[in-house]
Amino acid sequence: MVEYHAMVERTKLTQGGRIVIPVGRRKALGVEIGDEVLLRLEGGALRVYTRAEALKRAQQAVRKYVPKGVSLVEELLRERRQEAQDE
């Protein structure tokens, strides 16, 4: 059986450049009417991301460059505390 999210659906571009995202796709993304989504053009395809998904992808990209056991938050806090002491 083919999973729903792997299926291709057809929709139309309406007046004002609007594209309707079918209800099944909105549910799969976890978005509701009025939610903000991010759009990215990738090689002729338009990708729709939730803010949570974009954040997750950004974190994964950065994580590759951070040694295991290192907390960037802790490093930043330590630097800010040091800067405050130096003032």
Secondary structure, DSSP 8 states (H G I E B T S, - for coil): ---GGGS-----EEGGGEE---HHHHHHHT--TT--EEEEEETTEEEEEEHHHHHHHHHHHHHTTS-TT--HHHHHHHHHHHHHHH-
